[in-house]
Amino acid sequence: MNLAEIAKYRLINQQITQTNIKTAVEMVEWLGAVQAQEYAQTKWSLGLRLPHLKNNDIEKDLTEGNILRTHLLRPTWHFVVAKDIRWMLMLTAPRVHAINSYMYRELQLNTTIFNRCNNILVRMLQGHKQLTRDSIKREFKANRIQAEGHRLSYIMMQAELDGIICSGARNGNQFTYALLEERVPKSKSKNRIEALAELTKRYFISRGPATIKDFSTWSGLALTDCKNGIEMVKSLFNREVIANQEYFFSPGITLTKNQFQKIYLLSIFDEFIMGYKDRSSIMVFKNKSKPSSVFRYGNMIIFDGQIIGTWKRTIKKHCIDLEYDFFDNLNKTQSKAFAKAIHRFEEFHSVTVIGARHV
């Protein structure tokens, strides 16, 4: 296996080339968690993998609380399946708190303040209320708690990491918070060893071939934990050393040329990019392309497992304006594949894509 083949195996395991998965909930469960600070684009990441679904289908799962958007794994937002949130928080929240500790000190946030804030949140939200951040901020102010900007963000993140709150349904375009205890029914718990084994298994099944360092970067867990995790589940995976790196991946997958002749418009934080520490496997084409090639936009265009260009979209009232930049000219096969990729993007959002301008 070479670097370019690693990228192709990942396209398959990440359910991008094709999938038998039917729902957004099943897809998030397959991936374990999905980086989600860009809310609309993360929904598109799921839609890219589920070509029979549209934006409203995924929004419905988020509204109903089947999928939650919260902080876990690392100090950023993720989509996670409701039934997984408690054991995943138990496993990863201590590390996120440790990473956040410097900012807690800088913002003069301590246990006493966090406890006061958590008590206010419980009082405000109990009875299945779902409130916006602005409403919560006003209540903090009424209780003489300074909660502006980053300070409010870290207060809310701490409450999420401690399992006090999670995402509610959106109120118009505004996000809301709900009590986790009321939003998510209790499910069978896992101890830390079981949780570590489960997260390790899901990571390497859905993102292999990958290294232990890749897993550590994605999960936020210490390398020691990640090594212990792979020891517990290594019988499920093949192991291969490529370019002096040890990779683990599911057995039984074969590559065929026709699998990789589509073009994919990846969102800015898609797991195909963000799921790994080492991203060299998707840079083979870029490194061989013309010297002037640059990443003009943050969203990646993928063909044959490789980044071949970048794109961005501007959402307007009745349409989406799309701009793109390829590192090299497209051939006929790629041009047709790009037209189909734009059509799928239109289908998902149920609006017309205009412009599609090359820069």
C-alpha positions as CSV (number, residue, x, y, z in Angstrom):
1,M,0.0,0.0,0.0
2,N,1.3,3.5,-0.9
3,L,0.2,7.0,0.3
4,A,-2.3,7.5,-2.6
5,E,-3.9,4.1,-1.8
6,I,-4.2,5.1,1.9
7,A,-6.4,8.0,0.8
8,K,-8.6,5.7,-1.3
9,Y,-9.1,3.2,1.5
10,R,-10.2,6.2,3.7
11,L,-12.7,7.3,1.1
12,I,-14.3,3.9,1.4
13,N,-14.2,3.6,5.2
14,Q,-15.5,7.1,5.7
15,Q,-18.6,6.1,3.6
16,I,-17.8,8.8,0.9
17,T,-17.6,6.6,-2.2
18,Q,-20.7,4.7,-1.4
19,T,-22.6,3.5,1.7
20,N,-25.3,1.2,2.9
21,I,-26.0,3.5,5.9
22,K,-29.5,4.9,5.7
23,T,-29.8,7.7,8.3
24,A,-27.8,10.6,9.6
25,V,-27.9,9.1,13.1
26,E,-26.3,5.8,11.8
27,M,-23.7,7.8,10.0
28,V,-22.7,9.8,13.0
29,E,-22.6,6.6,15.1
30,W,-20.4,5.0,12.4
31,L,-18.0,8.0,12.5
32,G,-18.1,8.2,16.3
33,A,-18.2,12.0,16.3
34,V,-18.1,14.6,13.6
35,Q,-16.4,18.0,14.0
36,A,-19.2,20.6,13.8
37,Q,-18.2,24.2,14.6
38,E,-19.5,25.1,11.1
39,Y,-23.1,23.9,11.6
40,A,-24.4,24.2,8.0
41,Q,-21.3,22.7,6.5
42,T,-21.2,19.8,8.9
43,K,-24.8,18.9,7.9
44,W,-23.4,18.9,4.3
45,S,-20.6,16.6,5.4
46,L,-23.3,14.1,6.3
47,G,-25.4,14.8,3.2
48,L,-22.3,14.1,1.1
49,R,-22.1,10.6,2.5
50,L,-25.9,10.1,2.4
51,P,-27.0,11.1,-1.1
52,H,-30.6,10.2,-0.6
53,L,-31.0,12.7,2.2
54,K,-31.5,16.5,2.2
55,N,-30.6,19.3,4.6
56,N,-34.1,19.2,6.3
57,D,-33.7,15.4,7.0
58,I,-30.6,16.0,9.0
59,E,-32.0,19.1,10.7
60,K,-34.9,17.0,11.8
61,D,-32.6,14.6,13.7
62,L,-30.9,17.6,15.4
63,T,-34.2,19.2,16.3
64,E,-35.5,15.9,17.8
65,G,-32.3,15.4,19.8
66,N,-31.3,12.2,18.0
67,I,-28.0,13.9,17.1
68,L,-26.6,16.5,19.5
69,R,-24.0,19.3,18.9
70,T,-21.8,19.7,21.9
71,H,-18.2,19.9,23.0
72,L,-16.3,16.6,23.4
73,L,-13.1,15.0,22.2
74,R,-11.3,18.3,21.7
75,P,-12.2,21.9,22.6
76,T,-14.5,22.3,19.7
77,W,-18.1,21.5,18.7
78,H,-19.0,17.9,17.5
79,F,-22.0,16.1,16.4
80,V,-22.6,13.0,18.5
81,V,-25.4,10.5,18.7
82,A,-27.6,11.0,21.8
83,K,-27.0,7.5,23.1
84,D,-23.2,7.9,22.9
85,I,-22.9,11.3,24.6
86,R,-22.5,10.2,28.2
87,W,-19.8,7.6,27.8
88,M,-17.9,9.7,25.3
89,L,-18.0,12.7,27.7
90,M,-16.8,10.4,30.5
91,L,-13.9,9.3,28.4
92,T,-12.8,12.6,26.8
93,A,-14.0,15.5,28.9
94,P,-11.1,15.3,31.5
95,R,-8.6,15.8,28.7
96,V,-10.6,18.8,27.3
97,H,-10.8,20.3,30.8
98,A,-7.0,19.9,31.1
99,I,-6.5,21.7,27.7
100,N,-8.9,24.4,28.8
101,S,-7.3,25.0,32.2
102,Y,-5.1,27.8,31.0
103,M,-8.1,29.7,29.6
104,Y,-10.1,29.0,32.8
105,R,-7.3,30.7,34.8
106,E,-7.0,33.6,32.3
107,L,-10.7,34.3,32.4
108,Q,-10.8,33.9,36.3
109,L,-13.1,31.0,36.2
110,N,-12.9,28.5,39.1
111,T,-14.9,25.8,40.7
112,T,-17.0,28.2,42.7
113,I,-18.1,30.2,39.7
114,F,-18.7,27.1,37.6
115,N,-20.9,25.6,40.3
116,R,-22.9,28.9,40.5
117,C,-23.4,28.9,36.8
118,N,-24.4,25.3,36.6
119,N,-27.0,25.8,39.3
120,I,-28.4,28.7,37.4
121,L,-28.5,26.7,34.2
122,V,-30.4,23.8,35.9
123,R,-32.9,26.2,37.4
124,M,-33.4,28.0,34.1
125,L,-33.7,25.0,31.9
126,Q,-35.5,22.4,34.1
127,G,-39.0,21.5,32.9
128,H,-37.7,20.7,29.3
129,K,-37.0,24.4,28.5
130,Q,-34.7,25.2,25.6
131,L,-33.1,28.6,25.8
132,T,-30.8,30.7,23.6
133,R,-27.4,31.9,24.7
134,D,-28.7,35.4,24.9
135,S,-31.4,34.4,27.4
136,I,-28.8,32.6,29.5
137,K,-26.4,35.5,29.4
138,R,-29.1,37.9,30.7
139,E,-29.8,35.5,33.6
140,F,-26.1,35.3,34.5
141,K,-25.9,39.1,34.4
142,A,-29.0,39.3,36.7
143,N,-27.0,37.1,39.1
144,R,-24.0,39.3,38.9
145,I,-21.9,36.8,36.9
146,Q,-19.7,38.4,34.2
147,A,-20.5,36.3,31.1
148,E,-19.4,38.0,27.9
149,G,-17.4,36.8,24.9
150,H,-14.9,34.1,25.7
151,R,-15.9,34.0,29.3
152,L,-19.5,33.0,28.4
153,S,-18.1,30.4,25.9
154,Y,-16.0,28.7,28.4
155,I,-18.7,28.7,31.0
156,M,-21.1,27.0,28.6
157,M,-18.4,24.6,27.4
158,Q,-17.6,23.6,31.0
159,A,-21.3,22.8,31.6
160,E,-21.4,20.7,28.4
161,L,-18.3,18.8,29.3
162,D,-19.7,18.1,32.8
163,G,-22.9,16.7,31.3
164,I,-25.2,19.5,32.6
165,I,-26.3,20.8,29.2
166,C,-26.4,19.9,25.6
167,S,-27.9,21.3,22.4
168,G,-31.6,21.9,22.1
169,A,-33.7,22.5,18.9
170,R,-32.8,25.7,17.0
171,N,-35.0,28.8,17.7
172,G,-35.1,30.3,14.2
173,N,-31.5,30.7,13.4
174,Q,-30.4,30.7,17.0
175,F,-29.0,27.7,18.8
176,T,-30.5,26.7,22.2
177,Y,-29.4,24.7,25.2
178,A,-31.3,22.0,27.1
179,L,-30.6,19.9,30.2
180,L,-28.8,16.7,29.1
181,E,-30.7,14.8,31.9
182,E,-34.1,15.8,30.3
183,R,-33.0,15.8,26.6
184,V,-31.4,12.3,26.5
185,P,-32.9,9.2,28.0
186,K,-30.5,7.2,30.2
187,S,-28.9,4.3,28.3
188,K,-26.6,1.4,29.3
189,S,-23.4,2.9,30.7
190,K,-19.8,2.0,29.9
191,N,-16.8,2.0,32.2
192,R,-13.7,3.8,31.0
193,I,-12.0,0.6,29.6
194,E,-15.2,-0.3,27.6
195,A,-15.5,3.3,26.4
196,L,-11.9,3.4,25.3
197,A,-12.2,0.1,23.4
198,E,-15.4,1.3,21.7
199,L,-14.0,4.7,20.6
200,T,-10.8,3.0,19.3
201,K,-12.8,0.4,17.3
202,R,-15.0,3.1,15.8
203,Y,-12.1,5.3,14.8
204,F,-10.1,2.7,13.0
205,I,-13.1,1.0,11.3
206,S,-14.4,4.4,10.0
207,R,-11.1,6.1,9.3
208,G,-8.5,3.4,8.6
209,P,-5.8,3.1,7.5
210,A,-4.7,5.4,10.3
211,T,-1.9,5.6,12.9
212,I,-2.1,5.8,16.7
213,K,-0.9,9.4,16.4
214,D,-3.8,10.1,14.0
215,F,-6.2,8.6,16.6
216,S,-4.7,10.6,19.4
217,T,-5.0,13.9,17.4
218,W,-8.7,13.1,16.5
219,S,-9.8,11.9,19.9
220,G,-7.8,14.3,22.1
221,L,-6.7,11.3,24.2
222,A,-3.1,10.8,25.4
223,L,-0.9,8.5,23.3
224,T,-0.7,6.0,26.1
225,D,-4.5,5.7,26.1
226,C,-4.6,5.3,22.4
227,K,-1.9,2.6,22.5
228,N,-3.9,0.8,25.2
229,G,-7.1,1.2,23.1
230,I,-5.5,-0.5,20.0
231,E,-4.1,-3.3,22.1
232,M,-7.7,-4.1,23.2
233,V,-9.1,-4.3,19.7
234,K,-6.2,-5.0,17.4
235,S,-7.5,-8.5,16.5
236,L,-10.2,-6.6,14.4
237,F,-7.6,-4.9,12.2
238,N,-4.8,-5.5,9.8
239,R,-1.5,-3.8,10.5
240,E,0.9,-2.5,7.9
241,V,4.1,-0.4,8.0
242,I,4.1,2.3,5.3
243,A,6.8,5.0,5.1
244,N,8.0,3.9,8.6
245,Q,4.5,4.5,10.0
246,E,2.4,1.8,11.6
247,Y,-1.2,1.8,10.1
248,F,-4.3,-0.1,11.3
249,F,-7.3,-0.8,9.1
250,S,-10.2,-3.2,8.5
251,P,-9.5,-6.3,6.5
252,G,-11.4,-7.4,3.4
253,I,-11.6,-4.1,1.4
254,T,-10.5,-4.1,-2.3
255,L,-9.9,-1.1,-4.5
256,T,-11.4,-0.8,-8.0
257,K,-10.8,2.1,-10.3
258,N,-14.4,3.1,-10.9
259,Q,-14.9,3.8,-7.2
260,F,-12.9,7.0,-7.3
261,Q,-14.0,8.8,-10.5
262,K,-16.4,11.1,-8.7
263,I,-15.6,14.6,-7.4
264,Y,-16.5,15.5,-3.8
265,L,-17.0,19.0,-2.4
266,L,-15.8,18.5,1.1
267,S,-16.8,20.9,3.9
268,I,-14.1,22.9,5.6
269,F,-13.8,20.6,8.6
270,D,-14.8,17.3,7.0
271,E,-13.6,14.2,8.8
272,F,-11.7,13.1,5.7
273,I,-9.4,16.0,6.5
274,M,-9.7,16.6,10.2
275,G,-9.7,12.9,11.2
276,Y,-5.9,12.6,10.9
277,K,-2.7,14.2,12.2
278,D,-0.8,13.2,9.0
279,R,-2.6,14.4,5.9
280,S,0.2,13.7,3.4
281,S,-1.9,10.9,1.7
282,I,-4.3,13.4,0.2
283,M,-1.5,15.8,-0.9
284,V,0.1,13.6,-3.5
285,F,-1.5,15.4,-6.5
286,K,-1.1,18.8,-4.9
287,N,2.6,18.2,-4.4
288,K,3.1,17.3,-8.0
289,S,1.0,20.1,-9.4
290,K,2.2,23.4,-10.7
291,P,4.3,25.4,-8.2
292,S,1.9,28.3,-8.1
293,S,-1.0,26.1,-6.7
294,V,-2.4,27.5,-3.5
295,F,-5.2,26.7,-1.1
296,R,-7.3,29.7,-2.2
297,Y,-10.3,28.6,-0.1
298,G,-10.9,26.5,3.0
299,N,-13.1,23.8,1.5
300,M,-11.4,21.0,-0.4
301,I,-12.3,19.4,-3.8
302,I,-11.4,15.7,-3.9
303,F,-10.9,13.4,-6.9
304,D,-9.3,10.0,-6.9
305,G,-8.7,10.4,-3.2
306,Q,-6.6,13.6,-3.7
307,I,-7.2,17.3,-3.2
308,I,-7.3,18.8,-6.7
309,G,-8.7,22.2,-5.7
310,T,-10.7,24.3,-3.3
311,W,-14.1,26.0,-3.2
312,K,-16.3,28.3,-1.2
313,R,-20.0,29.1,-1.1
314,T,-21.9,32.3,-0.3
315,I,-25.5,31.7,0.8
316,K,-28.0,34.2,-0.6
317,K,-31.7,34.5,-0.1
318,H,-32.8,32.1,-2.8
319,C,-29.6,30.6,-4.1
320,I,-26.0,29.7,-3.3
321,D,-23.1,31.4,-5.1
322,L,-20.2,29.0,-5.6
323,E,-16.6,29.8,-6.4
324,Y,-13.9,27.3,-7.1
325,D,-10.2,27.0,-7.9
326,F,-8.6,23.9,-9.3
327,F,-4.8,23.3,-9.2
328,D,-4.9,22.1,-12.8
329,N,-7.3,22.0,-15.7
330,L,-10.0,19.3,-15.6
331,N,-10.2,16.6,-18.2
332,K,-13.6,15.5,-19.6
333,T,-14.2,12.9,-17.0
334,Q,-13.5,15.3,-14.2
335,S,-15.6,18.1,-15.8
336,K,-18.6,15.8,-15.9
337,A,-17.9,14.6,-12.3
338,F,-17.8,18.2,-11.1
339,A,-21.1,19.0,-12.7
340,K,-22.6,16.1,-10.9
341,A,-21.1,17.2,-7.6
342,I,-22.7,20.6,-8.0
343,H,-26.0,19.0,-8.8
344,R,-25.8,16.9,-5.6
345,F,-25.0,20.1,-3.6
346,E,-28.1,21.7,-5.1
347,E,-30.3,18.7,-4.3
348,F,-29.2,18.6,-0.7
349,H,-29.9,22.3,-0.1
350,S,-33.0,22.4,-2.3
351,V,-31.8,25.7,-3.9
352,T,-30.0,26.6,-7.1
353,V,-26.3,27.0,-7.3
354,I,-25.4,30.0,-9.3
355,G,-22.1,31.3,-10.6
356,A,-19.9,28.2,-10.2
357,R,-17.2,30.6,-11.1
358,H,-13.5,29.7,-11.5
359,V,-11.1,32.3,-10.1
